[in-house]
Amino acid sequence: MTTDYDEGKFKQLLATLNQAYDTFKKKYGYINQAVNARLFDRDDRYPLIASLELEELDENDSSKVVFVKSDAFKKPTIRPKKHLHQVMSAVEALNVSLSEGRGVDLNLMSSVYPDVSEDMMISELGETVMIDVERYIDDKTVHYVTKDKFLSGDVLAKRDCINSLIEDGDTQADWERYLELILSVVPEPVVLSDIDFSIGSSWIPSNVVSQWVFSELLDEKLVCILKKLNHY
């Protein structure tokens, strides 16, 4: 089973909900009783509140309607637990983790691919997963990301992180291989000749244009005169 929320926190809130409902019911009766329904009628959330109770016939008197707690008091209804089947390979376990939106979650992967240690899973996955170098250089804890994620984002920052680890002699991973992979996606530096622009382009600050005009189109004497006039 898996969830994408804190089960302990959910159980705590569920207990609070049950207690609040029991207190209300003891004091005012069912939420869906006519008198309460009239009071709640102007609340635009009343349909949601009313759904907390289910209508049933009284076991002792079939002509009498009673209300019982809905499943909302017993278990998650919006994001219920999912039953995950065991898999036969680390790649399948990774796919399960990714499909659940958990990234490379080794705990989840171990739950569907049991009897295999995390180290064995990482070894089996090979370069399918990589150490998150930015997190590792920040706090020296190992977290994994997919190779695609590793080779995307701010690759220049990742390159610098890897170079730093190589210089420090860190042995957590084959950083030379990491550097080789990251350099394969580092873009070529953009030079001025690659930039298509024209004088007056909105993204060029006006003071830059002014400086260029002064330096390239006007002679030094005129520049001095204009600067003096601009001073006044």
Residue frames relative to the residue before (quaternion, step in Angstrom):
aa qw qx qy qz dx dy dz
M 1.0000 0.0000 0.0000 0.0000 0.00 0.00 0.00
T 0.0198 -0.7970 0.6034 0.0191 3.53 -1.17 0.57
T 0.0907 -0.7624 0.6376 0.0634 3.54 -1.22 0.52
D 0.3167 -0.7284 0.5631 0.2282 3.56 -1.24 0.36
Y 0.6518 0.4246 -0.3395 0.5287 3.56 1.07 0.83
D 0.6069 -0.5601 0.4263 0.3692 3.55 -1.32 0.31
E 0.3419 -0.7762 0.4922 0.1958 3.61 -0.35 1.23
G 0.6232 0.5431 -0.3452 0.4444 3.58 1.03 -0.73
K 0.6579 0.4975 -0.2952 0.4822 3.56 0.97 -0.89
F 0.6379 0.5321 -0.3293 0.4489 3.58 1.00 -0.82
K 0.6602 0.5056 -0.3128 0.4590 3.60 0.90 -0.88
Q 0.6301 0.5335 -0.3273 0.4596 3.56 1.07 -0.77
L 0.6803 0.4740 -0.2847 0.4811 3.59 0.93 -0.89
L 0.6148 0.5483 -0.3427 0.4516 3.59 1.09 -0.71
A 0.6411 0.5132 -0.3158 0.4753 3.58 1.01 -0.81
T 0.6382 0.5228 -0.3189 0.4665 3.58 1.03 -0.82
L 0.6427 0.5236 -0.3150 0.4621 3.59 1.00 -0.87
N 0.6640 0.5049 -0.3046 0.4598 3.59 0.88 -0.91
Q 0.6579 0.5113 -0.3087 0.4587 3.55 0.95 -0.87
A 0.6579 0.5076 -0.3079 0.4634 3.58 0.95 -0.90
Y 0.6583 0.5035 -0.3123 0.4643 3.60 0.96 -0.83
D 0.6611 0.5133 -0.3147 0.4477 3.58 0.86 -0.94
T 0.6427 0.5150 -0.3183 0.4695 3.59 1.03 -0.80
F 0.6536 0.5132 -0.3062 0.4644 3.58 0.96 -0.91
K 0.6786 0.5058 -0.2970 0.4421 3.56 0.84 -1.02
K 0.6489 0.5265 -0.3175 0.4483 3.58 0.98 -0.85
K 0.7357 0.4310 -0.2236 0.4722 3.56 1.02 -0.82
Y 0.8366 0.2120 -0.0667 0.5007 3.59 0.89 -0.93
G 0.5409 -0.6056 0.4199 0.4055 3.60 1.22 -0.26
Y 0.7585 -0.3715 0.2673 0.4639 3.56 -1.31 -0.14
I 0.5872 -0.5753 0.4358 0.3664 3.57 -1.16 0.62
N 0.7498 0.4238 -0.2102 0.4627 3.57 0.98 -0.91
Q 0.3762 0.6943 -0.5194 0.3264 3.59 1.20 0.25
A 0.6598 -0.5588 0.3281 0.3805 3.56 -1.06 0.79
V 0.6764 0.5043 -0.3112 0.4373 3.59 0.84 -0.93
N 0.6872 0.4594 -0.2859 0.4847 3.59 0.97 -0.82
A 0.6066 0.5642 -0.3476 0.4391 3.58 1.05 -0.76
R 0.6440 0.5129 -0.3214 0.4678 3.60 1.03 -0.81
L 0.6687 0.5093 -0.3011 0.4502 3.59 0.96 -0.84
F 0.7144 0.4385 -0.2438 0.4877 3.56 1.07 -0.79
D 0.4496 0.7591 -0.4172 0.2181 3.55 1.25 -0.46
R 0.7127 0.4597 -0.2668 0.4578 3.61 0.97 -0.79
D 0.5597 0.5835 -0.3935 0.4374 3.58 1.24 -0.15
D 0.3931 -0.7531 0.4734 0.2329 3.59 -0.57 1.12
R 0.6586 0.4792 -0.3163 0.4863 3.59 1.28 -0.14
Y 0.3517 0.7765 -0.4699 0.2290 3.56 1.25 0.12
P 0.6192 0.5375 -0.3746 0.4328 3.67 0.91 -0.71
L 0.6423 0.5080 -0.3245 0.4733 3.58 1.04 -0.73
I 0.6553 0.5061 -0.3060 0.4700 3.57 0.97 -0.91
A 0.6660 0.5163 -0.3023 0.4456 3.58 0.94 -0.92
S 0.6295 0.5602 -0.3347 0.4218 3.59 1.09 -0.65
L 0.5086 0.6451 -0.4225 0.3830 3.59 1.27 -0.12
E 0.7382 0.3284 -0.2016 0.5537 3.58 1.27 -0.37
L 0.2341 -0.7452 0.6081 0.1415 3.53 -1.18 0.69
E 0.3988 -0.7239 0.5176 0.2214 3.55 -1.00 0.87
E 0.0592 0.7880 -0.6089 0.0689 3.57 -0.90 0.97
L 0.4948 -0.6145 0.5114 0.3407 3.55 -1.30 0.30
D 0.5359 -0.6248 0.4665 0.3238 3.54 -1.05 0.81
E 0.5010 -0.6769 0.4556 0.2885 3.57 -0.85 0.99
N 0.7275 0.4333 -0.2313 0.4790 3.58 1.08 -0.73
D 0.7883 0.1196 -0.0616 0.6004 3.57 1.24 -0.40
S 0.2803 -0.8199 0.4782 0.1430 3.57 -0.09 1.29
S 0.6248 0.5288 -0.3470 0.4578 3.59 1.24 -0.19
K 0.6679 0.4874 -0.2776 0.4892 3.55 1.31 -0.19
V 0.2881 -0.7591 0.5654 0.1454 3.58 -0.96 0.96
V 0.0421 -0.7705 0.6357 0.0203 3.55 -1.00 0.86
F 0.3299 -0.7317 0.5600 0.2054 3.54 -1.27 0.28
V 0.1300 -0.7796 0.6102 0.0546 3.55 -1.10 0.78
K 0.6272 -0.5428 0.4006 0.3893 3.53 -1.25 0.40
S 0.4088 -0.6938 0.5387 0.2476 3.54 -1.07 0.78
D 0.7183 -0.4399 0.3200 0.4338 3.57 -1.31 0.06
A 0.5232 0.6541 -0.4081 0.3632 3.59 1.22 -0.42
F 0.6639 0.4936 -0.2992 0.4753 3.59 1.21 -0.47
K 0.7382 0.4487 -0.2060 0.4597 3.57 1.24 -0.35
K 0.8192 -0.0170 0.0805 0.5676 3.59 0.98 -0.78
P 0.6177 -0.5297 0.4030 0.4189 3.61 -1.22 0.26
T 0.1684 -0.8107 0.5567 0.0672 3.57 -0.89 0.92
I 0.6738 0.4682 -0.2986 0.4874 3.60 1.16 -0.50
R 0.7835 0.0780 -0.0294 0.6158 3.55 0.99 -0.91
P 0.0608 -0.8452 0.5306 0.0182 3.60 0.40 1.18
K 0.6288 -0.5117 0.4178 0.4101 3.51 -1.32 0.30
K 0.2512 -0.7575 0.5850 0.1449 3.50 -1.09 0.77
H 0.3286 -0.7269 0.5692 0.1992 3.54 -1.01 0.83
L 0.1230 -0.8107 0.5714 0.0332 3.54 -0.53 1.19
H 0.3697 -0.7364 0.5273 0.2071 3.55 -0.90 0.94
Q 0.5482 -0.6091 0.4582 0.3443 3.53 -1.13 0.62
V 0.2518 -0.7690 0.5750 0.1211 3.53 -1.15 0.73
M 0.4841 -0.7072 0.4579 0.2364 3.53 -1.29 0.31
S 0.7835 0.2237 -0.1472 0.5608 3.61 1.22 0.05
A 0.6260 -0.5468 0.4049 0.3809 3.54 -1.27 0.41
V 0.6168 0.5473 -0.3462 0.4474 3.59 1.05 -0.72
E 0.6483 0.4988 -0.3161 0.4806 3.59 0.99 -0.82
A 0.6343 0.5240 -0.3269 0.4650 3.59 1.01 -0.80
L 0.6390 0.5171 -0.3183 0.4721 3.57 1.01 -0.79
N 0.6490 0.5200 -0.3199 0.4538 3.58 0.95 -0.83
V 0.6150 0.5314 -0.3423 0.4714 3.58 1.07 -0.72
S 0.6643 0.5136 -0.2993 0.4532 3.57 0.89 -0.97
L 0.6731 0.4904 -0.2920 0.4702 3.58 0.95 -0.89
S 0.6608 0.5127 -0.3129 0.4500 3.59 0.97 -0.83
E 0.6637 0.4772 -0.2946 0.4950 3.57 1.21 -0.51
G 0.4959 -0.6785 0.4140 0.3498 3.58 1.28 0.03
R 0.5059 0.6837 -0.3906 0.3523 3.58 1.21 0.42
G 0.4482 -0.6751 0.4705 0.3493 3.59 1.24 -0.03
V 0.7044 -0.3669 0.3208 0.5160 3.57 -1.07 -0.76
D 0.0630 0.8103 -0.5700 0.1206 3.57 0.18 1.36
L 0.2799 -0.8126 0.4888 0.1494 3.56 -0.10 1.31
N 0.6038 0.5540 -0.3647 0.4421 3.61 1.09 -0.62
L 0.6674 0.4807 -0.2948 0.4865 3.56 0.91 -0.90
M 0.6534 0.5215 -0.3153 0.4491 3.56 0.93 -0.87
S 0.6451 0.5162 -0.3207 0.4632 3.58 1.04 -0.75
S 0.6366 0.5482 -0.3336 0.4278 3.58 1.10 -0.67
V 0.7430 0.3598 -0.2228 0.5185 3.61 1.11 -0.57
Y 0.7335 0.2729 -0.1917 0.5923 3.57 1.30 -0.18
P 0.0156 -0.8708 0.4912 -0.0157 3.57 0.65 1.19
D 0.7791 0.3582 -0.2722 0.4365 3.51 -1.42 0.21
V 0.6494 0.4237 -0.3326 0.5368 3.57 1.24 0.44
S 0.4059 -0.7272 0.4957 0.2463 3.59 -0.71 1.03
E 0.6460 -0.5183 0.3871 0.4051 3.55 -1.27 0.37
D 0.6337 0.5328 -0.3324 0.4517 3.58 1.00 -0.80
M 0.6525 0.5042 -0.3168 0.4686 3.58 1.00 -0.80
M 0.6309 0.5312 -0.3343 0.4561 3.58 1.04 -0.76
I 0.6553 0.5106 -0.3074 0.4640 3.56 0.93 -0.95
S 0.6454 0.5181 -0.3142 0.4651 3.55 1.00 -0.84
E 0.6634 0.5122 -0.2966 0.4579 3.57 0.98 -0.89
L 0.6757 0.5011 -0.2883 0.4573 3.58 1.07 -0.77
G 0.2437 -0.8018 0.5148 0.1808 3.58 1.17 -0.50
E 0.8066 -0.2444 0.1978 0.5006 3.57 -0.89 -0.96
T 0.3614 0.7144 -0.5099 0.3149 3.58 1.22 0.39
V 0.7612 0.1656 -0.1094 0.6174 3.56 1.21 -0.59
M 0.1435 -0.7822 0.6040 0.0525 3.53 -1.17 0.70
I 0.5623 -0.5716 0.4657 0.3745 3.57 -1.22 0.45
D 0.4311 -0.6578 0.5530 0.2749 3.56 -1.05 0.81
V 0.2721 -0.8296 0.4633 0.1516 3.57 0.02 1.31
E 0.6378 0.5363 -0.3392 0.4365 3.60 1.03 -0.71
R 0.6636 0.4698 -0.3049 0.4960 3.60 0.99 -0.76
Y 0.6444 0.5383 -0.3270 0.4337 3.56 1.00 -0.83
I 0.6936 0.4665 -0.2912 0.4653 3.58 0.90 -0.85
D 0.6132 0.5548 -0.3442 0.4446 3.59 1.22 -0.46
D 0.8534 0.0464 0.0268 0.5185 3.59 0.73 -1.03
K 0.4634 -0.7225 0.4138 0.3034 3.59 1.30 0.21
T 0.5095 0.5877 -0.4615 0.4267 3.59 1.13 0.60
V 0.3951 -0.7408 0.5023 0.2069 3.56 -1.02 0.85
H 0.0806 0.7481 -0.6524 0.0905 3.54 -0.77 1.13
Y 0.2896 -0.7851 0.5281 0.1447 3.54 -0.98 0.83
V 0.1058 -0.7440 0.6557 0.0733 3.52 -1.29 0.59
T 0.6044 -0.5383 0.4172 0.4134 3.56 -1.22 0.27
K 0.6376 -0.5330 0.3870 0.3995 3.56 -1.19 0.46
D 0.6229 0.5493 -0.3401 0.4411 3.59 1.01 -0.79
K 0.6761 0.4779 -0.2960 0.4763 3.57 0.95 -0.86
F 0.6157 0.5520 -0.3393 0.4483 3.56 1.05 -0.76
L 0.7486 0.3996 -0.2035 0.4883 3.58 0.98 -0.87
S 0.6604 0.4402 -0.3235 0.5153 3.58 1.19 0.46
G 0.6388 0.5190 -0.3836 0.4188 3.57 -1.26 0.04
D 0.7635 -0.3185 0.2653 0.4952 3.56 -1.15 -0.65
V 0.1218 -0.8433 0.5214 0.0463 3.56 0.27 1.28
L 0.5871 0.5680 -0.3764 0.4371 3.61 1.13 -0.48
A 0.6475 0.4992 -0.3124 0.4837 3.58 1.02 -0.80
K 0.6411 0.5155 -0.3206 0.4695 3.57 1.02 -0.79
R 0.6173 0.5408 -0.3401 0.4591 3.57 1.02 -0.78
D 0.6649 0.5023 -0.3011 0.4636 3.58 0.94 -0.90
C 0.6243 0.5378 -0.3324 0.4588 3.59 1.03 -0.78
I 0.6742 0.4956 -0.2942 0.4618 3.57 0.89 -0.96
N 0.6329 0.5265 -0.3296 0.4622 3.60 0.96 -0.83
S 0.6408 0.5279 -0.3165 0.4588 3.57 1.03 -0.83
L 0.6574 0.5059 -0.3044 0.4682 3.59 1.00 -0.85
I 0.6335 0.5187 -0.3302 0.4696 3.58 1.03 -0.75
E 0.6588 0.5136 -0.3047 0.4575 3.57 0.95 -0.91
D 0.6899 0.4776 -0.2705 0.4721 3.59 1.08 -0.78
G 0.4445 -0.7085 0.4449 0.3203 3.60 1.25 -0.20
D 0.2670 0.7812 -0.5215 0.2155 3.60 1.16 0.55
T 0.2028 -0.8172 0.5348 0.0714 3.58 -0.92 0.94
Q 0.3235 0.7727 -0.4958 0.2293 3.60 1.20 0.32
A 0.7997 0.0043 0.0278 0.5998 3.58 1.07 -0.71
D 0.5828 -0.5361 0.4596 0.4021 3.55 -1.33 0.07
W 0.1529 -0.8482 0.5018 0.0733 3.55 0.30 1.30
E 0.5625 0.5824 -0.3980 0.4312 3.60 1.11 -0.47
R 0.6472 0.4932 -0.3098 0.4918 3.59 1.05 -0.79
Y 0.6175 0.5368 -0.3408 0.4630 3.57 1.01 -0.79
L 0.6594 0.5090 -0.3095 0.4587 3.57 0.95 -0.90
E 0.6239 0.5471 -0.3304 0.4498 3.56 1.01 -0.83
L 0.6786 0.4883 -0.2884 0.4668 3.57 0.94 -0.90
I 0.6971 0.4751 -0.2930 0.4501 3.58 0.84 -0.91
L 0.6316 0.5327 -0.3393 0.4497 3.59 1.06 -0.68
S 0.5988 0.5804 -0.3614 0.4170 3.58 1.17 -0.51
V 0.7554 0.3364 -0.2055 0.5235 3.61 1.19 -0.36
V 0.4585 0.6605 -0.4711 0.3628 3.60 1.24 0.05
P 0.3938 -0.7442 0.4829 0.2405 3.61 -0.66 1.02
E 0.5753 -0.5649 0.4584 0.3739 3.55 -1.23 0.46
P 0.5545 -0.6095 0.4367 0.3609 3.62 -1.01 0.73
V 0.4009 -0.6980 0.5404 0.2450 3.59 -1.04 0.80
V 0.1584 -0.7817 0.5979 0.0798 3.58 -0.77 1.05
L 0.7134 -0.4814 0.2974 0.4134 3.55 -1.26 0.43
S 0.6540 0.5374 -0.3177 0.4272 3.58 1.00 -0.81
D 0.6303 0.5396 -0.3314 0.4492 3.59 1.23 -0.37
I 0.6425 0.5385 -0.3137 0.4460 3.59 1.25 -0.36
D 0.2370 -0.7673 0.5839 0.1189 3.56 -0.73 1.09
F 0.2180 0.7778 -0.5578 0.1909 3.58 -0.51 1.17
S 0.1537 -0.7564 0.6238 0.1228 3.54 -1.32 0.22
I 0.6149 -0.5383 0.4117 0.4032 3.56 -1.20 0.51
G 0.7603 0.3229 -0.2598 0.5001 3.55 -0.78 1.03
S 0.3938 0.7028 -0.4973 0.3219 3.60 1.26 0.06
S 0.5473 -0.6770 0.3907 0.2991 3.55 -0.86 1.00
W 0.6816 0.5032 -0.2990 0.4391 3.60 1.11 -0.58
I 0.6070 0.5184 -0.3658 0.4785 3.61 1.29 -0.05
P 0.4411 -0.7029 0.4835 0.2785 3.65 -0.60 1.06
S 0.5606 -0.6420 0.4101 0.3246 3.58 -0.96 0.88
N 0.6355 0.5328 -0.3504 0.4352 3.62 1.02 -0.68
V 0.6032 0.5400 -0.3579 0.4652 3.60 1.15 -0.56
V 0.6387 0.5142 -0.3200 0.4746 3.58 0.98 -0.85
S 0.6483 0.5295 -0.3167 0.4461 3.59 0.94 -0.91
Q 0.6572 0.5083 -0.3100 0.4621 3.57 0.93 -0.91
W 0.6518 0.5129 -0.3209 0.4572 3.57 0.98 -0.81
V 0.6391 0.5208 -0.3276 0.4615 3.60 0.95 -0.87
F 0.6573 0.5164 -0.3111 0.4523 3.58 0.91 -0.94
S 0.7453 0.4414 -0.2354 0.4408 3.55 0.83 -1.00
E 0.7762 0.3786 -0.1888 0.4676 3.60 1.02 -0.73
L 0.7952 0.3506 -0.1595 0.4683 3.60 1.00 -0.76
L 0.7483 0.3672 -0.2078 0.5119 3.60 1.11 -0.50
D 0.4507 -0.6778 0.4940 0.3057 3.58 -1.01 0.67
E 0.7104 -0.5049 0.2930 0.3932 3.55 -1.23 0.48
K 0.6510 0.5259 -0.3347 0.4333 3.60 0.93 -0.85
L 0.6689 0.4939 -0.3002 0.4674 3.56 0.94 -0.91
V 0.6075 0.5535 -0.3458 0.4527 3.55 1.05 -0.75
C 0.6602 0.5104 -0.3066 0.4578 3.59 0.92 -0.92
I 0.6519 0.5180 -0.3122 0.4574 3.58 0.99 -0.89
L 0.6767 0.4973 -0.2932 0.4570 3.56 0.92 -0.96
K 0.6349 0.5256 -0.3314 0.4591 3.57 1.04 -0.74
K 0.6490 0.5102 -0.3151 0.4683 3.58 1.04 -0.82
L 0.6517 0.5034 -0.3092 0.4756 3.59 1.02 -0.86
N 0.6437 0.5205 -0.3234 0.4584 3.56 1.00 -0.81
H 0.5877 0.5841 -0.3588 0.4298 3.58 1.17 -0.61
Y 0.7299 0.3931 -0.2261 0.5115 3.58 1.09 -0.73
